[in-house]
Amino acid sequence: MPLVALPNGHLLIARPPSADHPETRYDVVDRRGQLVTQLTMPSTERIVGSGRNSIYVAAIGDDGLERVRRHPWP
């Protein structure tokens, strides 16, 4: 999923992996289109959605199964 809308109006934009940055990366952009920050996660994780106060992350475990976790989001 290349874009994830957050409840505060910010947008997460997925960055493609590269040889220099194989991890999962997102740019966080505000309503004016300004870069707020960047998120970096292990390559086995990706953000799949957001809720009022949380983001949801799908992660592939050592057993090869993908699980969804909820994390607080400011």
Secondary structure, 3 states (H helix, E strand, C coil): CCEEECCCCCEEEEECCCCCCCCEEEEEECCCCCEEEEEEECCCEEEEEECCCEEEEEEECCCCCEEEEEEECC
